[in-house]
Amino acid sequence: MSKVLIVDDSPAELANLRSILSDAGWHSVTATNGADAVAKAVSEKPTLILMDIIMPDMDGYEACRTLQKSAETKAIPVVFISSKNQKADHMWAKMQGAKGLIGKPYEASVILDTLKAYG
């Protein structure tokens, strides 16, 4: 079974994404900030990481850069899910090493398409 790491500081957002993934037959693990995400990416070896950008302690951009620098985690695709959804945000996300950015609010179908593309 494929595993997705969901990273968001909002319990409601984590629950919503977990529900979408579970309904699609995916296993998920969660983290609430970038530092926790980096640690869980190493220990859990997810197929894909869905990550918020604006979080306490370590934001999504810094976490993505950290993941890209590590031989253990650089092959794991990161897709940001954020309210930061301007053209510049999409460009910056790719410059940090992410595969893309999904704007909030999103449709479940967009999440499922992302799973098909990178999972």
Buried (B, 14 or more C-beta within 10 A) or exposed (E): EBBBBBBBBBEEBBEBBBEBBEEBEBBBBBBBBBBBBBEBBEEBEBBBBBBBBEBEEBBBBBBBBBBBEEEEBEEBBBBBBBEBBEEEBBEBBEEBBBBBBBBEEBEBEEBBEBBEEBB
